[in-house]
């Protein structure tokens, strides 16, 4: 297998917002996840210092909050003001007791402390235009009006200046509180978007797209929503979670094929609406929920729960080495679509389908999926480059024949850095892959890290937090070509110096 990269084969600049994450009031993501006042590492506001350190190491650039399904039954007013006065309420989305000890101001202050951009979702499920505008005024309004003054009275004198807002969540889903038809949602989202742009024309707004590609309204939902909201939003959302279906790990390892087709499908619909309007504007994708999630297991466990409880242990999936390779391939897909994906958020950050796990009162550690995310966020810089040539082929039950080597490169000419991210999507066959680099002149191998295990079901735990970590790979440069040996089911980060 031989491929070529050239600095002229560009997709676009690396979009830093591809490396986003997601915090929802779900299970232990917030309570005993990012927030635990009695933890030995807790800061003055009750947030865990060990988790904050791992979040910074992860390299996440933006975080979506507070949901997710949670937001469609959420009263933002319950989570502001003195903690002692905040009500305990029933969260219908996850059938849990919400204590409201963490709310908007607490979360946004945490974002400021750790240096991550917030992306807020507004409740368009059981609330509407008036409440959405009140929330915007509370968060971004200058002192001198009712809700902005309420924020000032709560101890936050300056507006938070949140720039990215999601207009609801998964409103096409029958499971969603306030589920709507495409037209019902489109009209409400249009009203809210116009009010938000009246408040601040520079806000970036995300309309709800389809919850997943299996929804019966997929495609039609996007068309109807964008025909109403086109002038007032910048992005439309896409959500996707992956797991082996009926034990089909061959297709699972090629989940990036589905994500790539999903992005292209949403983009095609958005561009169709633009064409009908004779508009040069381009609506991009906010892929603000994606990850490996063993959803079938979650459904089985949910049936065992008889009563709502506080911070229940929900969807605490433990990820193995194979899952990490899949996550690495999904990150490659996002980079390959950097020109049309405006935001992407891995769901979620801590404990619930997350790269970080914690013990209440105890340790925090990196799951296997932490590593490809952190390394991609750290080293993907400059311009995204496509590869051309022979990447081999794997036959999959779900997607048909796909490229065996799924790869992308980023080039930072000012720093003299070229980074290749690649996955061998075969479960059984190693790949001997050559990458021609002649267009880059003198190239030197700086580092090659590989994530692959003989036992692809190996996991990290509190007792063995570093059981699965990246280790040196096998590669070398001869005659302006990089030769890489890729074990089956492996993810690679290859750093090169070019001058």
C-alpha positions in Angstrom: 0.0 0.0 0.0 1.4 3.3 -1.1 0.0 6.8 -0.6 1.2 10.4 -1.2 0.7 13.6 0.7 1.5 17.0 -0.7 1.2 20.5 0.8 -1.1 21.3 -2.1 -3.6 18.6 -1.2 -5.5 20.8 1.4 -8.8 20.5 3.1 -8.6 23.6 5.2 -7.1 24.9 8.4 -7.3 22.7 11.5 -10.4 23.8 13.4 -9.5 23.9 17.1 -13.2 23.5 18.0 -13.1 19.9 16.6 -11.7 18.9 20.0 -14.7 19.7 22.1 -16.3 17.8 25.0 -19.7 17.7 26.7 -20.8 18.0 30.3 -24.4 17.0 31.0 -26.3 16.5 34.3 -26.3 12.8 33.7 -25.3 10.1 36.2 -21.9 11.1 37.8 -20.7 13.4 35.1 -21.2 16.5 37.3 -21.6 15.3 40.8 -18.5 13.3 41.9 -17.2 13.9 38.4 -16.1 17.4 37.9 -17.7 18.6 41.2 -17.2 17.1 44.6 -16.7 19.6 47.4 -15.5 17.0 49.9 -12.8 15.6 47.7 -9.2 16.2 48.9 -8.4 18.0 45.7 -11.5 20.2 45.6 -11.0 23.9 44.9 -12.8 26.7 46.9 -15.9 26.3 44.7 -16.1 22.5 45.1 -14.7 21.4 41.8 -12.2 18.5 41.7 -8.6 19.6 41.0 -7.5 16.1 39.9 -10.2 16.1 37.2 -9.5 19.6 36.2 -5.9 18.7 35.6 -6.9 15.7 33.4 -9.3 17.9 31.4 -6.5 20.3 30.7 -4.2 17.4 29.6 -7.0 16.1 27.4 -6.8 19.3 25.4 -10.5 19.9 25.1 -11.2 23.4 23.6 -14.9 23.8 24.0 -17.5 22.2 26.3 -21.3 21.9 25.7 -23.5 22.3 28.7 -26.0 21.4 30.4 -27.4 18.9 28.0 -28.3 16.7 26.2 -31.7 15.3 27.1 -31.4 17.0 30.5 -31.8 20.5 29.0 -35.3 19.9 27.7 -36.7 19.8 31.3 -34.2 22.2 32.9 -35.1 25.5 34.6 -31.9 27.5 34.6 -33.2 29.6 37.4 -33.0 26.6 39.8 -29.2 26.5 39.4 -28.2 30.1 40.2 -28.0 32.1 43.5 -27.0 30.8 46.9 -26.6 27.0 46.9 -28.5 26.6 50.1 -31.6 28.1 48.4 -31.5 25.9 45.3 -34.3 23.4 44.9 -34.0 19.6 44.6 -36.0 18.6 41.5 -36.9 15.6 39.5 -35.0 15.3 36.2 -37.3 13.5 33.8 -34.6 12.8 31.2 -32.5 10.5 33.3 -35.0 9.8 36.1 -32.7 11.3 38.7 -32.8 13.8 41.5 -31.1 17.0 40.5 -29.7 19.0 43.4 -28.8 22.1 41.4 -25.6 22.5 43.4 -23.9 23.2 40.0 -25.6 25.6 37.7 -24.8 28.2 35.0 -22.5 30.6 37.0 -20.6 27.8 38.7 -20.0 26.0 35.5 -19.0 29.1 33.5 -16.6 30.1 36.3 -15.0 26.6 36.1 -14.6 27.0 32.4 -12.8 30.2 32.9 -10.5 28.7 35.5 -9.4 25.8 33.3 -9.3 27.7 30.1 -12.1 26.1 28.0 -14.8 27.8 25.9 -18.4 27.2 26.9 -21.2 26.3 24.6 -24.6 26.6 26.2 -27.8 24.8 25.3 -31.2 26.4 25.9 -34.4 24.5 26.8 -36.8 24.5 23.9 -38.5 21.3 25.1 -40.9 22.4 27.9 -40.0 26.1 27.7 -40.0 28.6 24.8 -39.0 32.0 23.5 -39.5 34.1 26.6 -37.5 31.8 28.9 -34.7 31.5 26.3 -34.3 35.2 26.0 -34.4 35.6 29.8 -31.5 33.1 30.0 -29.5 34.9 27.3 -29.9 38.2 29.2 -28.9 36.6 32.5 -25.7 35.1 30.9 -24.6 37.8 28.5 -26.5 41.0 29.5 -24.8 44.1 30.8 -25.8 45.3 34.2 -28.9 47.5 34.3 -31.7 45.1 33.3 -33.6 42.6 35.3 -31.9 39.3 34.6 -28.4 40.8 34.2 -28.9 42.5 37.6 -29.9 39.1 39.0 -26.5 37.7 37.9 -24.7 40.7 39.4 -26.6 40.1 42.6 -25.4 36.5 42.6 -21.8 37.7 42.6 -20.9 37.9 38.8 -20.7 41.5 37.8 -19.4 41.0 34.2 -21.3 39.3 31.4 -20.1 35.8 30.6 -20.1 36.6 26.9 -20.9 33.0 25.8 -20.7 33.0 22.0 -22.0 29.6 21.0 -25.6 28.5 21.8 -27.5 25.3 21.0 -31.2 25.9 20.2 -32.5 22.9 22.1 -31.4 19.2 21.9 -32.6 16.3 19.8 -36.1 17.7 19.4 -36.8 15.1 16.7 -36.6 12.3 19.3 -39.9 10.9 20.8 -37.9 10.3 24.1 -37.3 14.1 24.4 -39.4 16.2 26.8 -41.2 18.5 24.4 -40.6 16.4 21.3 -41.7 18.3 18.2 -42.4 17.8 14.5 -39.9 19.3 12.1 -42.2 22.3 11.4 -43.0 22.9 15.1 -39.4 22.9 16.0 -38.4 25.0 13.0 -40.8 27.8 13.8 -39.7 27.9 17.5 -36.0 27.8 16.6 -36.5 30.5 14.1 -38.2 32.8 16.6 -35.5 32.2 19.3 -32.7 32.6 16.7 -34.0 36.0 15.6 -34.4 37.2 19.1 -30.9 36.1 20.0 -29.5 37.8 16.9 -31.4 41.0 17.8 -29.7 40.8 21.2 -26.2 40.2 19.6 -25.8 39.7 15.8 -22.4 38.0 16.4 -23.7 35.0 18.3 -23.1 31.6 16.8 -26.3 29.5 16.8 -26.8 25.8 16.4 -30.1 24.4 15.2 -31.1 20.9 16.1 -30.5 18.3 13.4 -31.5 14.7 13.5 -30.6 12.7 16.6 -29.2 10.0 14.4 -29.4 8.7 10.8 -31.9 6.0 11.6 -34.6 8.5 12.4 -37.5 8.3 9.9 -37.3 12.1 9.3 -33.5 12.2 8.8 -32.8 14.5 5.9 -36.3 15.9 5.7 -35.9 17.2 9.3 -32.7 19.1 8.3 -34.4 20.5 5.2 -37.5 21.8 7.0 -35.5 23.3 9.9 -32.9 25.1 7.6 -35.6 26.4 5.2 -36.9 28.3 8.2 -33.7 29.1 10.2 -31.2 29.5 7.3 -30.6 33.2 7.7 -30.3 33.1 11.5 -28.1 30.1 12.4 -24.6 29.1 11.5 -24.6 25.4 12.3 -26.9 22.3 12.4 -26.2 19.5 14.9 -25.4 15.8 14.2 -25.2 13.1 16.9 -23.8 9.6 16.5 -22.7 6.8 18.9 -21.0 3.6 17.9 -20.9 0.1 19.3 -20.5 -3.4 17.8 -23.9 -4.5 16.6 -24.6 -8.2 17.1 -20.8 -8.7 17.7 -19.8 -7.2 14.3 -16.4 -5.8 15.3 -15.3 -5.6 11.7 -17.9 -2.9 11.0 -17.4 -1.3 14.4 -13.7 -0.7 13.6 -14.9 1.1 10.4 -17.4 3.3 12.2 -15.6 6.3 10.8 -17.2 5.4 7.4 -20.6 6.1 8.9 -19.5 9.3 10.5 -18.0 10.5 7.2 -21.2 9.7 5.3 -23.3 11.3 8.0 -21.4 14.6 7.7 -21.6 14.6 3.9 -25.3 13.9 4.0 -26.1 16.8 6.3 -23.8 19.1 4.3 -25.6 18.1 1.1 -28.9 19.0 2.6 -27.7 22.3 3.9 -26.1 23.2 0.6 -29.4 22.2 -1.2 -31.3 24.7 0.9 -28.6 27.3 0.1 -28.9 26.6 -3.6 -32.7 27.0 -3.5 -32.2 30.4 -1.8 -29.5 31.4 -4.3 -27.2 32.0 -1.3 -23.5 31.8 -0.9 -23.8 31.2 2.8 -22.7 27.8 4.1 -24.3 26.1 7.1 -21.8 23.8 8.8 -22.2 20.8 11.0 -22.0 20.9 14.8 -21.2 17.3 15.6 -21.8 18.0 19.2 -22.4 14.4 20.4 -20.2 11.5 19.3 -18.4 8.6 21.0 -18.4 4.9 21.5 -21.4 4.0 23.6 -22.7 0.6 24.4 -26.3 1.8 24.4 -27.8 -1.7 24.4 -26.2 -2.4 27.8 -27.6 0.9 29.1 -31.1 0.0 28.1 -30.8 -3.3 30.0 -29.5 -1.6 33.1 -32.2 1.1 33.1 -34.9 -1.5 33.4 -33.3 -2.5 36.8 -33.8 1.0 38.2 -37.0 1.4 40.2 -36.7 4.9 41.7 -35.0 8.2 41.0 -31.8 8.8 42.9 -29.1 11.4 43.2 -26.1 11.1 40.8 -26.8 7.4 39.9 -24.1 5.4 38.1 -25.4 5.7 34.6 -23.7 4.6 31.4 -20.3 4.3 33.0 -18.8 2.4 30.0 -15.3 1.0 30.5 -13.4 1.3 27.3 -10.9 -1.2 25.9 -8.0 -0.9 23.4 -10.3 -1.5 20.4 -12.7 1.2 21.5 -9.7 3.6 21.6 -8.7 2.8 18.0 -12.3 3.5 16.9 -12.3 6.9 18.7 -9.0 7.7 17.0 -10.5 6.9 13.6 -13.5 9.2 14.4 -11.1 12.0 15.2 -9.4 11.4 11.8 -12.8 11.7 10.2 -13.5 15.1 11.9 -10.1 16.4 10.7 -10.9 15.2 7.1 -14.0 17.3 7.3 -12.5 20.3 9.0 -13.9 22.6 6.3 -17.5 21.7 7.1 -17.5 20.7 10.7 -17.6 23.9 12.8 -17.8 22.2 16.2 -17.4 18.7 17.5 -18.0 17.5 21.1 -17.1 14.0 22.4 -19.8 12.9 24.8 -19.2 13.0 27.7 -16.3 14.3 29.8 -16.3 12.4 33.1 -17.8 9.0 34.2 -20.7 8.9 31.7 -19.4 7.4 28.4 -16.2 9.4 29.1 -12.4 9.5 28.7 -12.1 10.1 32.4 -13.3 8.0 35.3 -13.4 8.8 39.0 -14.0 7.2 42.3 -16.1 9.3 44.7 -13.6 10.6 47.2 -10.8 8.8 45.5 -8.8 8.5 42.3 -9.3 9.8 38.8 -7.7 8.1 35.8 -7.5 8.1 32.0 -9.6 5.6 30.0 -8.1 4.1 26.9 -10.0 6.6 24.7 -8.3 9.5 26.5 -5.1 9.0 24.6 -6.0 9.3 20.9 -8.1 12.4 21.8 -5.3 14.1 23.8 -2.6 13.4 21.2 -4.7 14.5 18.3 -5.7 17.7 20.1 -2.1 18.4 20.9 -0.4 17.7 17.6 -3.0 18.5 14.9 -1.9 22.0 13.8 -1.8 24.1 10.7 -3.5 22.8 7.5 -5.3 19.5 7.1 -4.0 17.5 4.1 -5.7 14.7 2.3 -3.9 11.5 1.2 -4.0 10.0 -2.3 -3.1 6.5 -3.4 -3.7 2.9 -2.3 -4.8 2.5 1.3 -5.8 -1.1 0.9 -9.3 -2.5 1.4 -11.4 -4.2 4.1 -14.8 -5.8 3.5 -17.4 -4.9 6.2 -20.9 -6.3 6.7 -22.3 -2.8 7.4 -20.5 -0.5 5.0 -19.2 -2.8 2.2 -15.6 -2.4 1.1 -13.7 0.4 2.9 -10.1 1.7 3.0 -8.0 -0.4 5.3 -5.8 2.5 6.3 -7.9 5.5 7.3 -5.6 8.5 7.6 -5.1 12.2 7.5 -2.2 14.6 7.9 -1.7 18.1 9.3 1.1 20.5 8.2 2.4 23.5 10.1 5.0 25.1 7.8 5.9 27.8 10.3 6.8 25.3 12.9 8.2 22.8 10.4 5.9 20.1 11.6 4.0 17.4 9.7 1.8 15.0 11.7 0.1 11.9 10.3 -2.8 10.2 12.1 -3.7 6.8 10.8 -5.7 3.7 11.7 -5.4 0.1 10.4 -9.1 -0.8 10.2 -8.5 -4.6 9.7 -9.1 -6.8 12.8 -6.8 -9.5 11.4 -4.2 -8.2 9.0 -1.2 -6.0 9.6 -0.5 -3.3 7.0 2.8 -2.4 5.5 2.1 1.2 4.4 4.4 3.6 2.6 3.7 7.3 2.5 5.6 9.4 -0.1 6.8 12.7 1.2 8.9 14.0 -1.7 7.0 17.3 -1.9 8.2 18.2 1.7 11.9 18.1 1.0 14.1 17.0 3.9 11.9 15.2 6.3 13.0 13.6 9.7 11.0 11.3 11.9 10.5 12.9 15.3 8.1 10.4 17.1 5.8 7.5 16.3 3.3 6.5 18.9 0.9 3.6 18.4 -2.1 2.5 20.4 -2.6 -1.3 19.9 -2.7 -4.3 22.2 -2.4 -8.0 21.6 -5.4 -8.2 23.9 -7.7 -5.7 22.3 -10.1 -6.0 25.2 -7.6 -4.7 27.7 -8.8 -1.7 29.8 -7.5 0.8 32.3 -8.7 0.8 35.9 -8.0 2.5 39.2 -5.7 -0.3 40.0 -4.0 -0.3 36.6 -4.5 3.2 35.2 -1.8 2.8 32.6 -2.5 -0.7 31.3 -3.3 0.6 27.9 -1.2 3.6 26.8 0.5 4.7 23.5 4.0 3.2 22.9 6.6 3.6 20.2 5.7 2.4 16.8 7.7 0.8 14.0 8.5 3.2 11.1 11.4 4.8 9.2 12.2 7.1 6.4 14.0 6.1 3.2 14.3 8.1 0.0 11.7 10.6 1.0 9.1 7.9 1.9 7.8 6.9 5.3 7.5 3.2 5.8 5.1 2.2 8.5 4.3 -1.2 10.0 0.7 -1.2 11.3 -0.5 -4.0 13.5 -4.2 -5.0 13.2 -6.7 -2.7 14.9 -4.1 0.0 15.6 -4.1 3.8 15.8 -1.0 5.8 15.0 0.3 9.4 15.6 3.5 10.0 13.5 5.3 13.2 13.9 7.8 14.5 11.3 10.0 17.5 11.1 10.1 19.2 7.6 12.0 22.2 6.6 
